[in-house]
Protein backbone atom coordinates (compact mmCIF):
# COMPACT_ATOMS: atom_id res chain seq x y z
CA UNK A 1 0.00 0.00 0.00
CA UNK A 2 1.13 3.54 -0.67
CA UNK A 3 -0.07 6.92 0.57
CA UNK A 4 0.02 10.36 -0.99
CA UNK A 5 -1.43 13.84 -0.79
CA UNK A 6 -3.45 14.79 -3.85
CA UNK A 7 -4.55 18.36 -4.53
CA UNK A 8 -8.35 18.47 -4.82
CA UNK A 9 -9.65 21.99 -5.25
CA UNK A 10 -8.47 24.22 -2.41
CA UNK A 11 -7.18 21.47 -0.11
CA UNK A 12 -5.13 18.26 -0.13
CA UNK A 13 -6.73 14.82 0.02
CA UNK A 14 -4.82 12.11 1.86
CA UNK A 15 -5.07 8.96 -0.24
CA UNK A 16 -4.44 5.31 0.63
CA UNK A 17 -3.87 3.32 -2.53
CA UNK A 18 -3.15 -0.31 -3.41
CA UNK A 19 -3.27 -2.54 -6.46
CA UNK A 20 -1.94 0.24 -8.69
CA UNK A 21 -0.94 -2.29 -11.36
CA UNK A 22 -4.56 -3.36 -11.87
CA UNK A 23 -6.68 -2.03 -14.75
CA UNK A 24 -10.05 -1.59 -13.01
CA UNK A 25 -10.43 0.71 -10.00
CA UNK A 26 -12.59 0.86 -6.88
CA UNK A 27 -13.13 4.07 -4.90
CA UNK A 28 -13.90 3.38 -1.22
CA UNK A 29 -15.62 6.07 0.86
CA UNK A 30 -15.67 5.80 4.66
CA UNK A 31 -18.22 6.80 7.30
CA UNK A 32 -18.48 9.71 9.70
CA UNK A 33 -17.91 8.61 13.28
CA UNK A 34 -15.72 10.89 15.41
CA UNK A 35 -12.12 10.08 14.55
CA UNK A 36 -13.05 8.13 11.41
CA UNK A 37 -10.72 7.92 8.44
CA UNK A 38 -10.23 5.69 5.42
CA UNK A 39 -8.10 3.02 7.05
CA UNK A 40 -10.25 2.75 10.18
CA UNK A 41 -12.98 1.62 7.78
CA UNK A 42 -11.08 -0.23 5.08
CA UNK A 43 -8.17 -1.89 6.90
CA UNK A 44 -9.43 -5.33 5.82
CA UNK A 45 -11.25 -4.56 2.56
CA UNK A 46 -8.48 -2.53 0.92
CA UNK A 47 -5.74 -5.21 0.84
CA UNK A 48 -8.26 -7.92 -0.08
CA UNK A 49 -9.81 -6.06 -3.01
CA UNK A 50 -6.41 -4.78 -4.15
CA UNK A 51 -5.45 -8.32 -5.15
CA UNK A 52 -7.68 -7.80 -8.20
CA UNK A 53 -8.48 -4.09 -8.35
CA UNK A 54 -6.78 -0.70 -8.15
CA UNK A 55 -8.19 0.53 -4.84
CA UNK A 56 -8.34 4.16 -3.74
CA UNK A 57 -9.42 4.98 -0.18
CA UNK A 58 -9.26 8.72 0.52
CA UNK A 59 -9.78 10.45 3.83
CA UNK A 60 -12.96 12.38 3.08
CA UNK A 61 -12.58 16.15 3.53
CA UNK A 62 -12.69 17.10 7.21
CA UNK A 63 -11.62 13.62 8.35
CA UNK A 64 -8.25 12.04 8.98
CA UNK A 65 -5.48 13.87 7.17
CA UNK A 66 -7.73 15.56 4.60
CA UNK A 67 -8.24 18.76 6.54
CA UNK A 68 -10.20 21.49 4.77
CA UNK A 69 -8.52 24.90 4.84
CA UNK A 70 -11.80 26.83 4.80
CA UNK A 71 -14.55 24.47 5.97
CA UNK A 72 -18.14 25.12 4.86
CA UNK A 73 -20.99 25.19 7.35
CA UNK A 74 -23.93 22.80 7.26
CA UNK A 75 -24.28 19.27 5.93
CA UNK A 76 -25.61 20.19 2.46
CA UNK A 77 -22.56 22.37 1.76
CA UNK A 78 -20.25 19.62 2.99
CA UNK A 79 -21.99 17.12 0.66
CA UNK A 80 -21.18 19.43 -2.25
CA UNK A 81 -17.56 19.52 -1.07
CA UNK A 82 -17.34 15.73 -0.63
CA UNK A 83 -18.85 15.08 -4.07
CA UNK A 84 -16.49 17.49 -5.80
CA UNK A 85 -13.53 16.10 -3.84
CA UNK A 86 -14.08 12.65 -5.33
CA UNK A 87 -14.46 13.99 -8.87
CA UNK A 88 -11.28 16.05 -8.47
CA UNK A 89 -9.47 13.00 -7.10
CA UNK A 90 -10.50 10.82 -10.04
CA UNK A 91 -9.43 13.58 -12.44
CA UNK A 92 -6.07 13.94 -10.71
CA UNK A 93 -5.49 10.18 -10.96
CA UNK A 94 -6.59 10.06 -14.60
CA UNK A 95 -9.48 7.67 -13.87
CA UNK A 96 -12.44 8.15 -16.20
CA UNK A 97 -14.70 5.55 -14.61
CA UNK A 98 -14.58 3.43 -11.45
CA UNK A 99 -16.52 1.08 -9.23
CA UNK A 100 -17.43 2.61 -5.87
CA UNK A 101 -18.07 1.41 -2.30
CA UNK A 102 -19.69 3.71 0.26
CA UNK A 103 -20.07 3.08 3.99
CA UNK A 104 -22.71 4.93 6.06
CA UNK A 105 -22.12 8.63 5.35
CA UNK A 106 -19.85 7.54 2.51
CA UNK A 107 -22.85 5.63 1.16
CA UNK A 108 -24.82 8.87 1.11
CA UNK A 109 -21.97 10.62 -0.72
CA UNK A 110 -21.93 7.70 -3.17
CA UNK A 111 -25.63 8.16 -3.95
CA UNK A 112 -25.07 11.86 -4.64
CA UNK A 113 -22.11 11.03 -6.87
CA UNK A 114 -24.18 8.53 -8.85
CA UNK A 115 -26.93 11.13 -9.18
CA UNK A 116 -24.72 14.08 -10.18
CA UNK A 117 -21.91 12.34 -12.08
CA UNK A 118 -23.36 9.02 -13.31
CA UNK A 119 -20.91 8.69 -16.18
CA UNK A 120 -17.93 8.42 -13.81
CA UNK A 121 -19.08 5.21 -12.12
CA UNK A 122 -19.63 1.55 -12.97
CA UNK A 123 -21.10 -0.64 -10.22
CA UNK A 124 -21.78 0.49 -6.65
CA UNK A 125 -21.81 -1.22 -3.26
CA UNK A 126 -23.46 0.53 -0.31
CA UNK A 127 -23.11 -0.50 3.31
CA UNK A 128 -25.51 0.84 5.96
CA UNK A 129 -26.02 4.05 3.95
CA UNK A 130 -27.76 7.31 4.67
CA UNK A 131 -29.69 8.86 1.78
CA UNK A 132 -33.21 7.77 2.79
CA UNK A 133 -35.52 9.66 5.18
CA UNK A 134 -35.58 8.36 8.75
CA UNK A 135 -35.95 9.60 12.31
CA UNK A 136 -32.65 10.19 14.13
CA UNK A 137 -31.48 7.09 15.97
CA UNK A 138 -29.77 7.17 19.33
CA UNK A 139 -26.56 5.95 17.76
CA UNK A 140 -26.37 8.50 14.96
CA UNK A 141 -27.36 11.34 17.29
CA UNK A 142 -24.63 10.43 19.76
CA UNK A 143 -22.17 10.26 16.87
CA UNK A 144 -23.02 13.43 14.97
CA UNK A 145 -23.63 15.45 18.17
CA UNK A 146 -20.63 13.99 19.99
CA UNK A 147 -19.08 17.37 20.74
CA UNK A 148 -22.00 18.53 22.84
CA UNK A 149 -20.45 16.49 25.66
CA UNK A 150 -17.24 14.86 24.44
CA UNK A 151 -15.46 12.30 26.59
CA UNK A 152 -13.41 9.13 26.28
CA UNK A 153 -16.34 7.26 27.79
CA UNK A 154 -18.73 8.59 25.13
CA UNK A 155 -16.32 7.57 22.39
CA UNK A 156 -15.92 4.13 23.95
CA UNK A 157 -19.71 3.77 24.01
CA UNK A 158 -19.92 4.56 20.28
CA UNK A 159 -17.21 2.06 19.40
CA UNK A 160 -19.01 -0.60 21.43
CA UNK A 161 -22.29 0.10 19.64
CA UNK A 162 -20.72 -0.16 16.18
CA UNK A 163 -20.55 -3.92 16.77
CA UNK A 164 -23.19 -6.54 17.52
CA UNK A 165 -20.53 -8.45 19.45
CA UNK A 166 -18.09 -6.00 21.07
CA UNK A 167 -16.13 -9.03 22.28
CA UNK A 168 -14.57 -9.18 18.81
CA UNK A 169 -12.30 -6.35 19.93
CA UNK A 170 -11.46 -8.15 23.15
CA UNK A 171 -10.26 -5.74 25.82
CA UNK A 172 -9.09 -3.20 23.27
CA UNK A 173 -12.17 -0.94 23.12
CA UNK A 174 -11.03 1.35 25.93
CA UNK A 175 -7.53 1.64 24.47
CA UNK A 176 -8.91 2.28 20.96
CA UNK A 177 -11.12 5.04 22.37
CA UNK A 178 -8.22 6.56 24.31
CA UNK A 179 -5.99 6.53 21.22
CA UNK A 180 -8.64 8.19 19.07
CA UNK A 181 -9.73 10.72 21.67
CA UNK A 182 -6.60 12.88 21.50
CA UNK A 183 -7.01 13.23 17.74
CA UNK A 184 -10.75 13.80 18.00
CA UNK A 185 -10.19 16.69 20.40
CA UNK A 186 -7.76 18.59 18.18
CA UNK A 187 -9.18 22.04 17.51
CA UNK A 188 -9.17 21.73 13.72
CA UNK A 189 -10.83 18.29 13.82
CA UNK A 190 -13.52 19.45 16.22
CA UNK A 191 -14.17 22.65 14.26
CA UNK A 192 -14.76 20.80 11.01
CA UNK A 193 -16.89 18.01 12.48
CA UNK A 194 -19.12 20.50 14.31
CA UNK A 195 -19.51 22.49 11.08
CA UNK A 196 -20.64 19.36 9.21
CA UNK A 197 -23.62 18.75 11.47
CA UNK A 198 -24.17 22.25 12.83
CA UNK A 199 -27.93 22.01 12.27
CA UNK A 200 -28.29 18.84 14.30
CA UNK A 201 -28.80 15.22 13.36
CA UNK A 202 -32.23 15.57 11.72
CA UNK A 203 -31.05 18.31 9.36
CA UNK A 204 -27.98 16.25 8.59
CA UNK A 205 -30.08 13.20 7.70
CA UNK A 206 -32.44 15.28 5.55
CA UNK A 207 -29.54 16.88 3.65
CA UNK A 208 -28.49 13.45 2.37
CA UNK A 209 -31.99 12.39 1.25
CA UNK A 210 -32.49 11.96 -2.49
CA UNK A 211 -35.98 12.28 -3.98
CA UNK A 212 -37.80 9.29 -5.44
CA UNK A 213 -37.18 10.69 -8.95
CA UNK A 214 -33.47 11.03 -8.25
CA UNK A 215 -33.26 7.47 -6.96
CA UNK A 216 -35.33 6.18 -9.89
CA UNK A 217 -32.81 7.71 -12.28
CA UNK A 218 -29.78 5.96 -10.75
CA UNK A 219 -29.25 3.22 -13.32
CA UNK A 220 -26.05 1.63 -12.01
CA UNK A 221 -25.96 -1.98 -10.88
CA UNK A 222 -25.95 -1.73 -7.10
CA UNK A 223 -25.50 -4.04 -4.15
CA UNK A 224 -26.92 -2.62 -0.94
CA UNK A 225 -25.69 -4.33 2.23
CA UNK A 226 -26.98 -3.71 5.73
CA UNK A 227 -26.69 -5.20 9.20
CA UNK A 228 -29.89 -6.45 10.80
CA UNK A 229 -28.83 -5.14 14.24
CA UNK A 230 -27.46 -1.78 13.03
CA UNK A 231 -27.73 0.68 15.95
CA UNK A 232 -27.02 3.75 13.80
CA UNK A 233 -28.79 3.43 10.45
CA UNK A 234 -32.14 1.55 10.36
CA UNK A 235 -32.50 -1.46 8.07
CA UNK A 236 -35.57 0.19 6.53
CA UNK A 237 -33.16 2.58 4.78
CA UNK A 238 -31.96 -0.30 2.65
CA UNK A 239 -35.50 -1.31 1.69
CA UNK A 240 -36.31 2.31 0.83
CA UNK A 241 -33.37 2.41 -1.58
CA UNK A 242 -33.88 -0.92 -3.32
CA UNK A 243 -37.58 -0.15 -3.80
CA UNK A 244 -36.60 2.93 -5.85
CA UNK A 245 -33.25 2.21 -7.51
CA UNK A 246 -34.06 0.03 -10.54
CA UNK A 247 -30.96 -2.18 -10.57
CA UNK A 248 -30.37 -2.53 -6.83
CA UNK A 249 -30.35 -5.72 -4.79
CA UNK A 250 -29.96 -6.25 -1.04
CA UNK A 251 -27.97 -8.50 1.28
CA UNK A 252 -28.71 -8.37 5.03
CA UNK A 253 -26.11 -9.60 7.53
CA UNK A 254 -27.50 -11.19 10.68
CA UNK A 255 -25.96 -10.87 14.15
CA UNK A 256 -24.05 -7.85 12.94
CA UNK A 257 -23.74 -4.17 13.84
CA UNK A 258 -22.95 -1.08 11.79
CA UNK A 259 -19.31 -2.08 11.18
CA UNK A 260 -20.15 -4.82 8.66
CA UNK A 261 -16.72 -4.45 7.04
CA UNK A 262 -15.10 -5.42 10.36
CA UNK A 263 -17.62 -7.71 12.05
CA UNK A 264 -18.37 -9.70 8.87
CA UNK A 265 -15.19 -8.84 7.01
CA UNK A 266 -14.70 -12.16 5.21
CA UNK A 267 -18.29 -12.32 3.97
CA UNK A 268 -18.43 -8.64 3.06
CA UNK A 269 -15.12 -8.69 1.20
CA UNK A 270 -15.99 -11.80 -0.79
CA UNK A 271 -19.52 -10.60 -1.57
CA UNK A 272 -18.18 -7.26 -2.79
CA UNK A 273 -15.52 -8.89 -4.95
CA UNK A 274 -18.00 -11.34 -6.50
CA UNK A 275 -20.37 -8.46 -7.29
CA UNK A 276 -17.66 -6.41 -9.00
CA UNK A 277 -16.35 -9.54 -10.75
CA UNK A 278 -19.73 -9.91 -12.44
CA UNK A 279 -20.91 -13.04 -10.66
CA UNK A 280 -24.35 -11.46 -10.08
CA UNK A 281 -24.81 -10.30 -13.67
CA UNK A 282 -27.62 -11.67 -15.79
TORLUM-259067 format. One record per residue (C-alpha): residue number from 1; residue in one letter; x, y, z. Coordinates in nm, 2 decimals, decimal comma, padded with zeros to 4 digits. Layout:
<recs>
+-----+---+--------+--------+--------+
!   k ! r !   east !  north !     up !
+-----+---+--------+--------+--------+
! NUM ! a !      X !      Y !      Z !
...
+-----+---+--------+--------+--------+
</recs>
This chain:
<recs>
+-----+---+--------+--------+--------+
!   k ! r !   east !  north !     up !
+-----+---+--------+--------+--------+
!   1 ! x !  00,00 !  00,00 !  00,00 !
!   2 ! x !  00,11 !  00,35 ! -00,07 !
!   3 ! x ! -00,01 !  00,69 !  00,06 !
!   4 ! x !  00,00 !  01,04 ! -00,10 !
!   5 ! x ! -00,14 !  01,38 ! -00,08 !
!   6 ! x ! -00,35 !  01,48 ! -00,39 !
!   7 ! x ! -00,45 !  01,84 ! -00,45 !
!   8 ! x ! -00,83 !  01,85 ! -00,48 !
!   9 ! x ! -00,96 !  02,20 ! -00,53 !
!  10 ! x ! -00,85 !  02,42 ! -00,24 !
!  11 ! x ! -00,72 !  02,15 ! -00,01 !
!  12 ! x ! -00,51 !  01,83 ! -00,01 !
!  13 ! x ! -00,67 !  01,48 !  00,00 !
!  14 ! x ! -00,48 !  01,21 !  00,19 !
!  15 ! x ! -00,51 !  00,90 ! -00,02 !
!  16 ! x ! -00,44 !  00,53 !  00,06 !
!  17 ! x ! -00,39 !  00,33 ! -00,25 !
!  18 ! x ! -00,31 ! -00,03 ! -00,34 !
!  19 ! x ! -00,33 ! -00,25 ! -00,65 !
!  20 ! x ! -00,19 !  00,02 ! -00,87 !
!  21 ! x ! -00,09 ! -00,23 ! -01,14 !
!  22 ! x ! -00,46 ! -00,34 ! -01,19 !
!  23 ! x ! -00,67 ! -00,20 ! -01,47 !
!  24 ! x ! -01,01 ! -00,16 ! -01,30 !
!  25 ! x ! -01,04 !  00,07 ! -01,00 !
!  26 ! x ! -01,26 !  00,09 ! -00,69 !
!  27 ! x ! -01,31 !  00,41 ! -00,49 !
!  28 ! x ! -01,39 !  00,34 ! -00,12 !
!  29 ! x ! -01,56 !  00,61 !  00,09 !
!  30 ! x ! -01,57 !  00,58 !  00,47 !
!  31 ! x ! -01,82 !  00,68 !  00,73 !
!  32 ! x ! -01,85 !  00,97 !  00,97 !
!  33 ! x ! -01,79 !  00,86 !  01,33 !
!  34 ! x ! -01,57 !  01,09 !  01,54 !
!  35 ! x ! -01,21 !  01,01 !  01,46 !
!  36 ! x ! -01,30 !  00,81 !  01,14 !
!  37 ! x ! -01,07 !  00,79 !  00,84 !
!  38 ! x ! -01,02 !  00,57 !  00,54 !
!  39 ! x ! -00,81 !  00,30 !  00,71 !
!  40 ! x ! -01,02 !  00,27 !  01,02 !
!  41 ! x ! -01,30 !  00,16 !  00,78 !
!  42 ! x ! -01,11 ! -00,02 !  00,51 !
!  43 ! x ! -00,82 ! -00,19 !  00,69 !
!  44 ! x ! -00,94 ! -00,53 !  00,58 !
!  45 ! x ! -01,13 ! -00,46 !  00,26 !
!  46 ! x ! -00,85 ! -00,25 !  00,09 !
!  47 ! x ! -00,57 ! -00,52 !  00,08 !
!  48 ! x ! -00,83 ! -00,79 ! -00,01 !
!  49 ! x ! -00,98 ! -00,61 ! -00,30 !
!  50 ! x ! -00,64 ! -00,48 ! -00,42 !
!  51 ! x ! -00,55 ! -00,83 ! -00,51 !
!  52 ! x ! -00,77 ! -00,78 ! -00,82 !
!  53 ! x ! -00,85 ! -00,41 ! -00,83 !
!  54 ! x ! -00,68 ! -00,07 ! -00,82 !
!  55 ! x ! -00,82 !  00,05 ! -00,48 !
!  56 ! x ! -00,83 !  00,42 ! -00,37 !
!  57 ! x ! -00,94 !  00,50 ! -00,02 !
!  58 ! x ! -00,93 !  00,87 !  00,05 !
!  59 ! x ! -00,98 !  01,04 !  00,38 !
!  60 ! x ! -01,30 !  01,24 !  00,31 !
!  61 ! x ! -01,26 !  01,61 !  00,35 !
!  62 ! x ! -01,27 !  01,71 !  00,72 !
!  63 ! x ! -01,16 !  01,36 !  00,83 !
!  64 ! x ! -00,83 !  01,20 !  00,90 !
!  65 ! x ! -00,55 !  01,39 !  00,72 !
!  66 ! x ! -00,77 !  01,56 !  00,46 !
!  67 ! x ! -00,82 !  01,88 !  00,65 !
!  68 ! x ! -01,02 !  02,15 !  00,48 !
!  69 ! x ! -00,85 !  02,49 !  00,48 !
!  70 ! x ! -01,18 !  02,68 !  00,48 !
!  71 ! x ! -01,45 !  02,45 !  00,60 !
!  72 ! x ! -01,81 !  02,51 !  00,49 !
!  73 ! x ! -02,10 !  02,52 !  00,74 !
!  74 ! x ! -02,39 !  02,28 !  00,73 !
!  75 ! x ! -02,43 !  01,93 !  00,59 !
!  76 ! x ! -02,56 !  02,02 !  00,25 !
!  77 ! x ! -02,26 !  02,24 !  00,18 !
!  78 ! x ! -02,03 !  01,96 !  00,30 !
!  79 ! x ! -02,20 !  01,71 !  00,07 !
!  80 ! x ! -02,12 !  01,94 ! -00,22 !
!  81 ! x ! -01,76 !  01,95 ! -00,11 !
!  82 ! x ! -01,73 !  01,57 ! -00,06 !
!  83 ! x ! -01,88 !  01,51 ! -00,41 !
!  84 ! x ! -01,65 !  01,75 ! -00,58 !
!  85 ! x ! -01,35 !  01,61 ! -00,38 !
!  86 ! x ! -01,41 !  01,26 ! -00,53 !
!  87 ! x ! -01,45 !  01,40 ! -00,89 !
!  88 ! x ! -01,13 !  01,60 ! -00,85 !
!  89 ! x ! -00,95 !  01,30 ! -00,71 !
!  90 ! x ! -01,05 !  01,08 ! -01,00 !
!  91 ! x ! -00,94 !  01,36 ! -01,24 !
!  92 ! x ! -00,61 !  01,39 ! -01,07 !
!  93 ! x ! -00,55 !  01,02 ! -01,10 !
!  94 ! x ! -00,66 !  01,01 ! -01,46 !
!  95 ! x ! -00,95 !  00,77 ! -01,39 !
!  96 ! x ! -01,24 !  00,82 ! -01,62 !
!  97 ! x ! -01,47 !  00,55 ! -01,46 !
!  98 ! x ! -01,46 !  00,34 ! -01,14 !
!  99 ! x ! -01,65 !  00,11 ! -00,92 !
! 100 ! x ! -01,74 !  00,26 ! -00,59 !
! 101 ! x ! -01,81 !  00,14 ! -00,23 !
! 102 ! x ! -01,97 !  00,37 !  00,03 !
! 103 ! x ! -02,01 !  00,31 !  00,40 !
! 104 ! x ! -02,27 !  00,49 !  00,61 !
! 105 ! x ! -02,21 !  00,86 !  00,54 !
! 106 ! x ! -01,99 !  00,75 !  00,25 !
! 107 ! x ! -02,29 !  00,56 !  00,12 !
! 108 ! x ! -02,48 !  00,89 !  00,11 !
! 109 ! x ! -02,20 !  01,06 ! -00,07 !
! 110 ! x ! -02,19 !  00,77 ! -00,32 !
! 111 ! x ! -02,56 !  00,82 ! -00,40 !
! 112 ! x ! -02,51 !  01,19 ! -00,46 !
! 113 ! x ! -02,21 !  01,10 ! -00,69 !
! 114 ! x ! -02,42 !  00,85 ! -00,88 !
! 115 ! x ! -02,69 !  01,11 ! -00,92 !
! 116 ! x ! -02,47 !  01,41 ! -01,02 !
! 117 ! x ! -02,19 !  01,23 ! -01,21 !
! 118 ! x ! -02,34 !  00,90 ! -01,33 !
! 119 ! x ! -02,09 !  00,87 ! -01,62 !
! 120 ! x ! -01,79 !  00,84 ! -01,38 !
! 121 ! x ! -01,91 !  00,52 ! -01,21 !
! 122 ! x ! -01,96 !  00,16 ! -01,30 !
! 123 ! x ! -02,11 ! -00,06 ! -01,02 !
! 124 ! x ! -02,18 !  00,05 ! -00,66 !
! 125 ! x ! -02,18 ! -00,12 ! -00,33 !
! 126 ! x ! -02,35 !  00,05 ! -00,03 !
! 127 ! x ! -02,31 ! -00,05 !  00,33 !
! 128 ! x ! -02,55 !  00,08 !  00,60 !
! 129 ! x ! -02,60 !  00,41 !  00,40 !
! 130 ! x ! -02,78 !  00,73 !  00,47 !
! 131 ! x ! -02,97 !  00,89 !  00,18 !
! 132 ! x ! -03,32 !  00,78 !  00,28 !
! 133 ! x ! -03,55 !  00,97 !  00,52 !
! 134 ! x ! -03,56 !  00,84 !  00,88 !
! 135 ! x ! -03,60 !  00,96 !  01,23 !
! 136 ! x ! -03,27 !  01,02 !  01,41 !
! 137 ! x ! -03,15 !  00,71 !  01,60 !
! 138 ! x ! -02,98 !  00,72 !  01,93 !
! 139 ! x ! -02,66 !  00,59 !  01,78 !
! 140 ! x ! -02,64 !  00,85 !  01,50 !
! 141 ! x ! -02,74 !  01,13 !  01,73 !
! 142 ! x ! -02,46 !  01,04 !  01,98 !
! 143 ! x ! -02,22 !  01,03 !  01,69 !
! 144 ! x ! -02,30 !  01,34 !  01,50 !
! 145 ! x ! -02,36 !  01,55 !  01,82 !
! 146 ! x ! -02,06 !  01,40 !  02,00 !
! 147 ! x ! -01,91 !  01,74 !  02,07 !
! 148 ! x ! -02,20 !  01,85 !  02,28 !
! 149 ! x ! -02,05 !  01,65 !  02,57 !
! 150 ! x ! -01,72 !  01,49 !  02,44 !
! 151 ! x ! -01,55 !  01,23 !  02,66 !
! 152 ! x ! -01,34 !  00,91 !  02,63 !
! 153 ! x ! -01,63 !  00,73 !  02,78 !
! 154 ! x ! -01,87 !  00,86 !  02,51 !
! 155 ! x ! -01,63 !  00,76 !  02,24 !
! 156 ! x ! -01,59 !  00,41 !  02,39 !
! 157 ! x ! -01,97 !  00,38 !  02,40 !
! 158 ! x ! -01,99 !  00,46 !  02,03 !
! 159 ! x ! -01,72 !  00,21 !  01,94 !
! 160 ! x ! -01,90 ! -00,06 !  02,14 !
! 161 ! x ! -02,23 !  00,01 !  01,96 !
! 162 ! x ! -02,07 ! -00,02 !  01,62 !
! 163 ! x ! -02,06 ! -00,39 !  01,68 !
! 164 ! x ! -02,32 ! -00,65 !  01,75 !
! 165 ! x ! -02,05 ! -00,84 !  01,94 !
! 166 ! x ! -01,81 ! -00,60 !  02,11 !
! 167 ! x ! -01,61 ! -00,90 !  02,23 !
! 168 ! x ! -01,46 ! -00,92 !  01,88 !
! 169 ! x ! -01,23 ! -00,63 !  01,99 !
! 170 ! x ! -01,15 ! -00,81 !  02,32 !
! 171 ! x ! -01,03 ! -00,57 !  02,58 !
! 172 ! x ! -00,91 ! -00,32 !  02,33 !
! 173 ! x ! -01,22 ! -00,09 !  02,31 !
! 174 ! x ! -01,10 !  00,14 !  02,59 !
! 175 ! x ! -00,75 !  00,16 !  02,45 !
! 176 ! x ! -00,89 !  00,23 !  02,10 !
! 177 ! x ! -01,11 !  00,50 !  02,24 !
! 178 ! x ! -00,82 !  00,66 !  02,43 !
! 179 ! x ! -00,60 !  00,65 !  02,12 !
! 180 ! x ! -00,86 !  00,82 !  01,91 !
! 181 ! x ! -00,97 !  01,07 !  02,17 !
! 182 ! x ! -00,66 !  01,29 !  02,15 !
! 183 ! x ! -00,70 !  01,32 !  01,77 !
! 184 ! x ! -01,08 !  01,38 !  01,80 !
! 185 ! x ! -01,02 !  01,67 !  02,04 !
! 186 ! x ! -00,78 !  01,86 !  01,82 !
! 187 ! x ! -00,92 !  02,20 !  01,75 !
! 188 ! x ! -00,92 !  02,17 !  01,37 !
! 189 ! x ! -01,08 !  01,83 !  01,38 !
! 190 ! x ! -01,35 !  01,95 !  01,62 !
! 191 ! x ! -01,42 !  02,27 !  01,43 !
! 192 ! x ! -01,48 !  02,08 !  01,10 !
! 193 ! x ! -01,69 !  01,80 !  01,25 !
! 194 ! x ! -01,91 !  02,05 !  01,43 !
! 195 ! x ! -01,95 !  02,25 !  01,11 !
! 196 ! x ! -02,06 !  01,94 !  00,92 !
! 197 ! x ! -02,36 !  01,87 !  01,15 !
! 198 ! x ! -02,42 !  02,22 !  01,28 !
! 199 ! x ! -02,79 !  02,20 !  01,23 !
! 200 ! x ! -02,83 !  01,88 !  01,43 !
! 201 ! x ! -02,88 !  01,52 !  01,34 !
! 202 ! x ! -03,22 !  01,56 !  01,17 !
! 203 ! x ! -03,11 !  01,83 !  00,94 !
! 204 ! x ! -02,80 !  01,62 !  00,86 !
! 205 ! x ! -03,01 !  01,32 !  00,77 !
! 206 ! x ! -03,24 !  01,53 !  00,56 !
! 207 ! x ! -02,95 !  01,69 !  00,37 !
! 208 ! x ! -02,85 !  01,35 !  00,24 !
! 209 ! x ! -03,20 !  01,24 !  00,13 !
! 210 ! x ! -03,25 !  01,20 ! -00,25 !
! 211 ! x ! -03,60 !  01,23 ! -00,40 !
! 212 ! x ! -03,78 !  00,93 ! -00,54 !
! 213 ! x ! -03,72 !  01,07 ! -00,89 !
! 214 ! x ! -03,35 !  01,10 ! -00,83 !
! 215 ! x ! -03,33 !  00,75 ! -00,70 !
! 216 ! x ! -03,53 !  00,62 ! -00,99 !
! 217 ! x ! -03,28 !  00,77 ! -01,23 !
! 218 ! x ! -02,98 !  00,60 ! -01,07 !
! 219 ! x ! -02,93 !  00,32 ! -01,33 !
! 220 ! x ! -02,61 !  00,16 ! -01,20 !
! 221 ! x ! -02,60 ! -00,20 ! -01,09 !
! 222 ! x ! -02,60 ! -00,17 ! -00,71 !
! 223 ! x ! -02,55 ! -00,40 ! -00,42 !
! 224 ! x ! -02,69 ! -00,26 ! -00,09 !
! 225 ! x ! -02,57 ! -00,43 !  00,22 !
! 226 ! x ! -02,70 ! -00,37 !  00,57 !
! 227 ! x ! -02,67 ! -00,52 !  00,92 !
! 228 ! x ! -02,99 ! -00,64 !  01,08 !
! 229 ! x ! -02,88 ! -00,51 !  01,42 !
! 230 ! x ! -02,75 ! -00,18 !  01,30 !
! 231 ! x ! -02,77 !  00,07 !  01,59 !
! 232 ! x ! -02,70 !  00,38 !  01,38 !
! 233 ! x ! -02,88 !  00,34 !  01,05 !
! 234 ! x ! -03,21 !  00,16 !  01,04 !
! 235 ! x ! -03,25 ! -00,15 !  00,81 !
! 236 ! x ! -03,56 !  00,02 !  00,65 !
! 237 ! x ! -03,32 !  00,26 !  00,48 !
! 238 ! x ! -03,20 ! -00,03 !  00,27 !
! 239 ! x ! -03,55 ! -00,13 !  00,17 !
! 240 ! x ! -03,63 !  00,23 !  00,08 !
! 241 ! x ! -03,34 !  00,24 ! -00,16 !
! 242 ! x ! -03,39 ! -00,09 ! -00,33 !
! 243 ! x ! -03,76 ! -00,01 ! -00,38 !
! 244 ! x ! -03,66 !  00,29 ! -00,58 !
! 245 ! x ! -03,32 !  00,22 ! -00,75 !
! 246 ! x ! -03,41 !  00,00 ! -01,05 !
! 247 ! x ! -03,10 ! -00,22 ! -01,06 !
! 248 ! x ! -03,04 ! -00,25 ! -00,68 !
! 249 ! x ! -03,03 ! -00,57 ! -00,48 !
! 250 ! x ! -03,00 ! -00,63 ! -00,10 !
! 251 ! x ! -02,80 ! -00,85 !  00,13 !
! 252 ! x ! -02,87 ! -00,84 !  00,50 !
! 253 ! x ! -02,61 ! -00,96 !  00,75 !
! 254 ! x ! -02,75 ! -01,12 !  01,07 !
! 255 ! x ! -02,60 ! -01,09 !  01,42 !
! 256 ! x ! -02,40 ! -00,78 !  01,29 !
! 257 ! x ! -02,37 ! -00,42 !  01,38 !
! 258 ! x ! -02,29 ! -00,11 !  01,18 !
! 259 ! x ! -01,93 ! -00,21 !  01,12 !
! 260 ! x ! -02,02 ! -00,48 !  00,87 !
! 261 ! x ! -01,67 ! -00,44 !  00,70 !
! 262 ! x ! -01,51 ! -00,54 !  01,04 !
! 263 ! x ! -01,76 ! -00,77 !  01,21 !
! 264 ! x ! -01,84 ! -00,97 !  00,89 !
! 265 ! x ! -01,52 ! -00,88 !  00,70 !
! 266 ! x ! -01,47 ! -01,22 !  00,52 !
! 267 ! x ! -01,83 ! -01,23 !  00,40 !
! 268 ! x ! -01,84 ! -00,86 !  00,31 !
! 269 ! x ! -01,51 ! -00,87 !  00,12 !
! 270 ! x ! -01,60 ! -01,18 ! -00,08 !
! 271 ! x ! -01,95 ! -01,06 ! -00,16 !
! 272 ! x ! -01,82 ! -00,73 ! -00,28 !
! 273 ! x ! -01,55 ! -00,89 ! -00,50 !
! 274 ! x ! -01,80 ! -01,13 ! -00,65 !
! 275 ! x ! -02,04 ! -00,85 ! -00,73 !
! 276 ! x ! -01,77 ! -00,64 ! -00,90 !
! 277 ! x ! -01,63 ! -00,95 ! -01,08 !
! 278 ! x ! -01,97 ! -00,99 ! -01,24 !
! 279 ! x ! -02,09 ! -01,30 ! -01,07 !
! 280 ! x ! -02,43 ! -01,15 ! -01,01 !
! 281 ! x ! -02,48 ! -01,03 ! -01,37 !
! 282 ! x ! -02,76 ! -01,17 ! -01,58 !
+-----+---+--------+--------+--------+
</recs>
